[in-house]
Amino acid sequence: MIIPKSQYSYTERFLTPLADGTRFLKHGENEFTITNIDVSKVNHDVFITEGEIDALSIISNGFNAISLNSINNISNFVNYLKEKESKSSYILALDNDEKGKTATQKLSELLKENHFIYKVLPLSIYNGLKDLNDVICGNNIQLLHDYINKEFNMMNSFLNDIIKHNLENQNKIISTGFKELDKALNGGFTTGLYILGAISSLGKTTFLLQIADY
């Protein structure tokens, strides 16, 4: 199978490994190419894999995926996300070997440092297998489907509830239960984000629970 990388490079992937175990050969210029990278512009969960086959396996199951093509592309990839101001969240699903684990750690640190939302695919999904394509081709496909459905359904349900609440309460003012606080807030809470700050053990949690109970 021939997988185009750019106008000047491609990967030759053997459907059956060669006698020496070789699974693929790279041809052409060694340049910065990441498969399906433009999907990072969408506001959805996106899987990040090492190889194109892993990404294609995820895409064939109805989800977004990007292939780094090489762990050497990690820094370039994060720089691209910063440049494009990506709003996606990411599921890191690199290979389950030492290089893959090291790369996952590096990618996690860079994403965290630049305030991107991400999570790492649990090792239990791999169950000792090398990559996502092996998982999908093996008996662990149900584990992956269960994980995806749980993660995506929980997040989508949460976001939909927020959207529904905002639409229903756009002009509504909600009392905190404390007259003086309501006065300071021009009547109470309106739709938005509020942050309560105070020193440790002053009673932030108790105070907010009282408001929530009210």
C-alpha positions in Angstrom: 0.0 0.0 0.0 1.3 3.4 -1.0 0.6 6.3 1.4 1.3 9.8 0.0 3.0 12.1 2.4 3.6 15.2 0.2 4.3 16.1 -3.4 7.8 14.7 -3.0 7.5 11.8 -0.5 5.5 8.7 0.3 5.5 5.6 2.6 5.4 2.0 1.3 3.4 -0.1 3.8 3.7 -3.9 3.5 0.4 -5.6 4.2 2.5 -8.6 5.3 5.8 -7.8 7.0 9.1 -8.7 5.2 11.2 -11.6 6.5 13.3 -9.2 8.6 10.1 -7.8 10.2 10.1 -4.6 8.2 6.6 -3.2 8.0 7.2 0.0 6.0 9.7 2.0 4.0 9.9 5.8 3.6 10.8 7.4 0.3 11.5 11.0 -0.7 12.4 14.1 1.2 12.3 13.9 5.0 10.1 16.9 5.6 7.5 18.1 8.1 4.3 16.2 7.0 1.4 15.3 9.3 -1.5 13.4 7.9 -5.0 15.1 8.2 -3.5 17.9 10.3 -6.3 20.4 9.1 -8.8 18.5 11.2 -7.2 20.3 14.2 -9.2 23.4 13.1 -12.5 21.7 14.1 -13.9 22.2 17.6 -14.1 18.4 18.4 -12.2 15.6 20.1 -9.3 14.5 17.8 -7.2 11.3 18.2 -3.4 11.7 17.7 -1.6 8.7 16.5 1.9 7.9 15.3 1.1 6.1 12.1 -1.3 6.7 9.2 -2.8 3.3 9.5 -3.8 3.9 13.1 -5.4 7.3 12.1 -7.2 5.6 9.2 -8.5 2.9 11.6 -10.0 5.6 13.9 -11.4 7.6 11.0 -13.1 4.5 9.6 -14.9 4.2 13.0 -16.4 7.7 12.5 -14.0 9.9 14.6 -11.4 12.5 13.8 -7.8 11.5 13.8 -4.3 13.0 12.9 -1.2 11.0 12.3 2.1 12.5 13.3 3.9 10.2 10.9 7.0 10.5 13.1 7.5 11.3 16.8 10.1 13.8 15.6 7.1 15.9 14.4 5.8 16.6 18.0 7.2 20.1 18.4 6.2 21.1 14.9 2.7 19.8 15.5 2.2 21.8 18.7 3.6 24.9 17.1 1.1 24.4 14.3 -1.8 24.2 16.9 -0.6 27.4 18.5 -0.3 29.2 15.2 -3.8 28.1 14.1 -5.2 28.7 17.7 -6.8 25.3 17.7 -9.9 24.8 19.9 -10.0 21.0 19.6 -9.4 18.7 22.5 -7.0 15.7 21.9 -6.9 12.0 22.8 -3.2 10.9 22.7 -3.1 7.4 21.2 0.6 6.9 20.3 2.2 3.5 20.1 2.4 1.2 23.1 6.2 0.8 23.2 9.0 2.6 24.9 9.4 5.2 22.2 5.7 5.8 22.0 5.4 6.2 25.8 8.3 8.7 25.8 6.7 10.6 22.9 3.4 10.6 24.7 5.0 12.2 27.8 6.7 14.9 25.6 3.5 15.7 23.7 1.5 15.8 27.0 4.0 18.3 28.5 3.9 20.5 25.5 0.1 20.5 25.2 -0.3 21.2 28.9 2.3 24.0 28.7 0.4 25.6 25.9 -3.0 25.1 27.6 -4.5 22.6 25.2 -7.1 20.2 26.4 -6.0 16.6 26.1 -6.3 13.1 27.6 -4.1 10.0 27.1 -5.7 6.7 25.9 -5.5 4.2 28.8 -3.0 1.4 28.4 -5.8 -1.1 29.2 -7.2 -0.4 25.8 -4.0 -1.7 24.2 -3.9 -4.8 26.4 -0.3 -5.5 25.4 -0.7 -4.7 21.7 1.6 -2.3 19.9 -0.8 0.3 18.3 -4.4 1.2 17.7 -4.5 -0.6 14.4 -3.6 -3.8 16.2 -6.3 -3.1 18.7 -8.9 -2.5 16.1 -7.9 -5.6 14.1 -7.8 -7.7 17.2 -10.3 -8.6 19.9 -10.0 -5.3 21.8 -12.2 -3.3 19.4 -15.1 -3.4 21.9 -12.9 -1.9 24.7 -12.0 0.9 22.4 -15.6 1.5 21.3 -16.8 1.5 24.9 -14.1 4.0 25.9 -14.9 6.3 22.9 -18.7 6.1 23.5 -18.3 6.8 27.2 -15.9 9.8 26.8 -17.7 11.3 23.8 -21.2 10.8 25.2 -20.3 12.3 28.6 -18.7 15.4 27.1 -21.4 15.9 24.5 -24.1 15.6 27.1 -22.3 18.0 29.4 -21.9 20.6 26.6 -25.5 20.2 25.4 -26.7 20.8 28.9 -24.7 24.0 29.2 -26.0 25.3 25.9 -29.6 24.4 26.8 -29.3 26.1 30.2 -27.7 29.3 28.6 -30.5 29.5 26.1 -33.2 29.1 28.7 -31.6 31.5 31.2 -30.1 34.2 29.1 -31.8 37.1 30.8 -32.5 35.4 34.1 -30.9 36.5 37.4 -30.5 33.8 40.0 -30.3 34.8 43.7 -27.4 33.5 45.7 -29.6 33.3 48.9 -27.5 36.1 50.5 -29.1 39.6 50.2 -25.8 41.5 50.5 -24.1 39.3 48.0 -27.0 39.7 45.6 -26.8 43.4 46.0 -23.0 43.4 45.1 -23.9 41.2 42.1 -26.6 43.6 40.9 -29.3 41.1 41.8 -27.5 37.8 41.7 -25.9 35.4 39.2 -26.4 35.8 35.5 -25.2 33.3 32.8 -21.4 33.1 32.9 -18.3 32.0 34.8 -17.7 33.1 38.4 -14.4 32.5 40.4 -14.3 32.5 44.1 -10.8 33.0 45.7 -9.7 32.9 49.3 -7.0 31.5 51.6 -7.1 27.8 52.5 -9.7 26.6 55.0 -11.6 29.9 55.0 -14.9 28.2 54.0 -15.1 28.5 50.2 -16.5 25.0 49.7 -19.1 25.4 52.5 -20.1 28.8 51.2 -20.6 27.6 47.6 -22.5 24.5 48.8 -24.9 26.8 50.7 -25.5 28.8 47.5 -26.0 25.5 45.5 -28.4 24.2 48.1 -30.4 27.5 48.0 
